[in-house]
Amino acid sequence: MTTTPRYKIAQWATGDTGRRALREVIRHPSMDLVGVFVYDEAKEGKDAGELCGEEPTGIIATRDRQAILDLGADCVIYMPRATGSGHTRAGLTQNQLLDDIVPLLASGTNIVTTCTDLLARGVRLGAEGQARVREACEKGKSSIWPSGSDPGFFTETFPFALLSVQRRIDLIELEEFGDLSHRPSPHMVMEQMRFGKPVEGWDPDRRKTHLYGEYQPALTVLADAAGLDVDEWTATGGVSAAREDTEIVSGLIEAGTAAAQKVVISGLSRGVEMIRFTQYAYVTRDLEPAWELGETGWRLRIHGDAPFDIAMPLPVPLDDLADHVPAYNANGPVNAIPYVCAARPGILTTEDLPPILPRGPRPAETA
């Protein structure tokens, strides 16, 4: 007969993505929730089920890091806000992140995480930080796997399937589209993203620097997997204006003000572009200059001897998008837990794992 292994899981952080991951662990047939770490004092002492809209579980949220460490969980789903680099960094510092994950790994607890500092085997952590993580993994015989950029499957897992039928690759193009016209977040849309602001004096470095730090490590993993000899990375930014006054949920976008922006990250080999990632954010498609914008979602094109052109718009009304987006970020790490627990010790990339499926690895036959 077959036996299904069970996994003791702790959830670390319960923002939008963390709450969805917590819910899926509670519902998972082969996972047992053993702990929840929260940052918000108002969440401390609450039942895990209450935090994510499920029935009570008996697992009470804590702000005590040592309490989570003492659980001896098989895996921690580590999802605090820790992103960016330099002046664009948000959330935990890298030292705070390392102070969290190193003791867990050294104790034998595996980690799946959305923190992009661990992408490309932790290149952004620097030599000292990478060494701390690797040594902890060796000591605890544990592994840590970052799911990738937002969301990870688009820069890693999904392209890998298409690479499997290639022999010659001339160019990989990845595009991400985000229509923010229905986003009810005036501060984020109008101030942080600066939609509705004058295009004169637009600073492309505001977003370019942040996105380059977030996506370039993941794109490096993809380029390496594709066998592309990338020797130079570049990043550029751009803005386009609304052709006429446009009312969006977060406010008025006046004609001539910023209504779309893009960041382009390119990997070159001896001056020839081999991989290109473009992220578009917009509040209208009636623009000057005009851009070719897709619906909210993604597009992947591979130019080579087995070419592909695949568009993946999200089949969800924009007003309902907030209910669905967390799944794209949370489900991958939850599904990856059995694979990461079975993997060799170390900082893993998607290349190190079999194809990640909802059911996990097939259990061994036992008498």
Helices and strands as residue ranges (DSSP letters): E 7-12, H 16-27, E 31-37, H 48-52, H 65-69, E 75-78, E 82-83, G 86-88, E 90-91, H 94-106, E 110-113, G 116-118, H 119-122, G 123-125, H 126-140, E 143-146, H 152-155, H 157-163, E 169-179, H 186-186, I 187-192, H 205-225, E 232-242, E 246-248, E 251-253, E 258-269, E 272-282, E 287-288, E 297-304, E 308-313, G 318-320, H 321-342, E 346-347, G 350-352
